[in-house]
Amino acid sequence: MILAKRVGIFIFAIGMLGFAEIVAHAQQWNGAANPRGTIWRPGNVVVGEEPRRGDDPRPLIEVTRPLAMSKEQDDRLFSANAVFRDDTIPKFEVDTRHAYAGGARSKASILDPTLDFAVHRSAVIGLVNIKEMPRPNDYMLIVGGKILAEEVRIKLIKDWADYVFAKDYPLKNLTEVEKFIHANHHLPEIPSATEVEKTGVSLGDMQSKLLLKVEELTLYLIQQNKIIETLQAKLARMEQEARLRKSTKHR
């Protein structure tokens, strides 16, 4: 009986020590004790595995999970949802590999798996939504507003206009160009104002077309310069002949 009582006291002591340790390591959360109350706490909050960052500054909220813990490539870490009646609509989600906005995570079949951040294909990004209907669906990014950038680089432009300088390039004579302008009210190979208003322009394609016209204009200038040099030489000979005739006459 005495042994049993001592064992009970020992177990109770162990339990109290464990409870004290839990209390000592517990984190204090504050807020109203009702379903609509706001729960808050000062300091940093980490959900998941304890981060190993040494003395690096901690973010206010951190969600961590090692990739080895799940065999799923899209193991969800964070989800912000809109609930309407019985439907839950994901609005923003982060998994162990990617981040998605606009419910794109549920559209995995249309996403490039190499993307770090994806937006639902029907989303319009920008300060002002694009009002054009139907919206084009073959673009990866649509901005309904102005874009400010220090540099924009267009890659993989085919048919760069340097072929204009090939010997067999069929350069139109200026009479043909004049007739085309009078008939169509725009330059050859350049879209009309009606086309631009309807479909817009491709930045890379338009740059190539503008270069095409600059290079053609350069060829026209070279031709005109040769004609001018020929006429100047002819005029110089005529003036020299006129001076000779004048000096011979006075003798």
Buried (B, 14 or more C-beta within 10 A) or exposed (E): EEEEEEEEEEEEEEEEEEEEEEEEEEEEEEEEEEEEEEEEEEEEBBEEEEBEEEEEEEEEEBBBBEEEEEEEEBEBBEBEEEEEEEEEEBEBBBBBBBBBBBBBBEBEEEBEEEBEEBBBBEBBBEEEEBEEEEBEEEEEEBEBEEEEEEEEEEEEBEEEBEEBEEEEEEEEEEEEBEEBEEEEEBBBEBBEEEEEEEEEEEEBBBBBBEBBBEBBEEEBEEEEEEEEEEEEEEEEEEEEEEEEEEEEEEE
